[in-house]
Amino acid sequence: FLVVDDGTKDVRWRSNANDSFPTVVVPLVFAAGETRTFTVTWNQVLDDGSMLGRGDYEARGVVPFAGFEQDPLAPNELGSNLSAFRVR
């Protein structure tokens, strides 16, 4: 999961940014037309320890794909659409 400033590619938070354990790759097999839901809880603390400020943001769930590091918002079937939210 990741959060960006609304309308930009500026990543403010990534769910795995401060993992103290290695990323484990496991295969995900989907039947035709199948969907799955993954959930994450976030306390709005950024990677530098500060709180996410007031403003407009977008979030996306994604399984890293080729080119993800260069453009985490690139259209890809391994990523969800962006979902807008506002912090007041």
C-alpha positions in Angstrom: 0.0 0.0 0.0 1.1 3.5 -0.6 -0.1 7.1 -0.1 0.8 10.0 -2.4 -0.1 13.7 -2.4 -3.2 14.2 -4.4 -2.5 14.6 -8.1 1.2 13.9 -7.8 3.6 10.9 -7.8 5.1 12.1 -4.5 5.0 9.0 -2.2 4.4 10.0 1.4 4.1 6.6 2.9 4.6 2.9 1.9 3.4 0.1 4.0 6.7 -1.8 3.7 9.1 1.1 4.1 10.2 0.3 7.6 9.8 -3.4 7.6 12.4 -5.0 9.8 12.0 -8.3 8.0 12.9 -9.3 4.5 10.2 -9.2 1.8 9.1 -12.7 0.9 7.8 -13.3 -2.5 4.9 -15.8 -2.7 2.9 -16.6 -5.8 -0.7 -15.3 -6.0 -2.8 -17.3 -8.3 -6.2 -15.8 -9.4 -8.9 -17.6 -11.3 -10.4 -15.6 -14.3 -12.4 -12.8 -12.9 -11.4 -13.5 -9.3 -10.7 -10.6 -6.9 -9.2 -10.6 -3.4 -9.2 -8.0 -0.7 -6.2 -7.1 1.4 -6.4 -4.7 4.4 -3.9 -2.6 6.2 -4.2 -0.3 9.2 -2.2 2.8 9.2 -1.8 5.3 12.1 -0.9 8.1 9.7 2.7 8.2 10.9 5.2 8.8 8.0 8.5 7.1 7.5 10.3 9.9 9.3 8.1 9.6 12.4 6.0 12.7 11.7 2.3 12.7 11.3 0.6 13.1 7.9 -0.7 16.6 7.8 -4.0 18.0 6.7 -4.6 17.8 3.0 -5.7 15.8 0.1 -4.1 12.4 -0.7 -4.6 9.3 -2.7 -3.9 5.7 -1.7 -3.3 2.5 -3.8 -2.8 -1.1 -3.0 -0.3 -2.8 -5.3 1.8 -5.9 -5.8 5.2 -4.6 -7.0 5.6 -5.0 -10.7 8.4 -4.4 -13.2 9.0 -0.7 -13.2 7.2 -0.1 -9.9 10.2 1.6 -8.2 10.4 4.1 -11.1 6.7 4.8 -11.2 4.6 3.3 -8.4 1.4 4.8 -9.9 1.9 3.4 -13.4 -1.2 1.6 -14.7 -0.8 -2.1 -14.1 -3.2 -5.0 -13.4 -1.2 -5.7 -10.2 -2.3 -2.3 -8.7 -5.6 -0.9 -7.6 -7.0 2.4 -8.8 -6.1 5.4 -6.7 -8.6 6.1 -3.9 -8.8 9.8 -2.8 -9.1 10.8 0.8 -8.7 14.0 2.9 -7.1 14.6 6.3 -8.8 17.4 8.2 
